[in-house]
Amino acid sequence: MGFNLIAFVELSLWLTCWTDENLGRRFHGCFREQIDAEMCPRSMEVIPKLERHIHNLEELVLPMLIDEAEELEVVANRAREREEKLSLLLIMCWFLLHRSNLVSNEMKQQKKKL
């Protein structure tokens, strides 16, 4: 029974190398046998710098976004509380209005009887 190399390659995992020397090159299980050709020297110089720059920006922006999200959560909670209070006030006003109409109707009926 022979070993089918093509079937093995199709089933094996493709991994990606993220070292500065082999940035983004894919390989099958063994990092010595790369699938992709080596990048030009300029790419190998620029891409790691860009990745570090992106990482630094993420470190700067992420805390600001977290703070902003917390502030927005506080604002949302206040709005929710205000909505609950206004809903309760609306229900109370409706109840009082309904009650006053009932009393007014009763008084009109009593005047008619007199």
SULRA-V936055 format. One record per backbone hydrogen bond with DSSP energy under -0.5 kcal/mol. CO is the residue of the C=O (numbers start at 0). NH is the residue of the N-H. If there is no record, write none. Layout:
CO,NH / CO,NH
This chain:
1,3 / 2,4 / 3,7 / 4,8 / 5,9 / 6,10 / 7,11 / 12,14 / 12,28 / 14,26 / 16,23 / 19,22 / 21,24 / 24,16 / 25,34 / 25,35 / 26,14 / 26,28 / 27,29 / 28,30 / 29,32 / 31,33 / 32,27 / 39,43 / 40,44 / 41,45 / 42,46 / 44,48 / 45,49 / 46,50 / 47,51 / 48,52 / 49,53 / 50,54 / 51,55 / 52,56 / 53,57 / 54,58 / 55,59 / 56,60 / 57,61 / 58,62 / 59,63 / 60,64 / 61,65 / 62,66 / 63,67 / 64,68 / 65,69 / 66,70 / 67,71 / 68,72 / 69,73 / 70,74 / 71,75 / 72,76 / 73,77 / 74,78 / 75,79 / 76,80 / 77,81 / 78,82 / 79,83 / 80,84 / 81,85 / 82,86 / 83,87 / 84,88 / 85,89 / 86,90 / 87,91 / 88,92 / 89,93 / 90,94 / 91,95 / 92,96 / 93,97 / 94,98 / 95,99 / 96,100 / 97,101 / 98,102 / 99,103 / 100,104 / 101,105 / 102,106 / 103,107 / 104,108 / 105,109 / 106,110 / 107,111 / 108,112 / 109,113
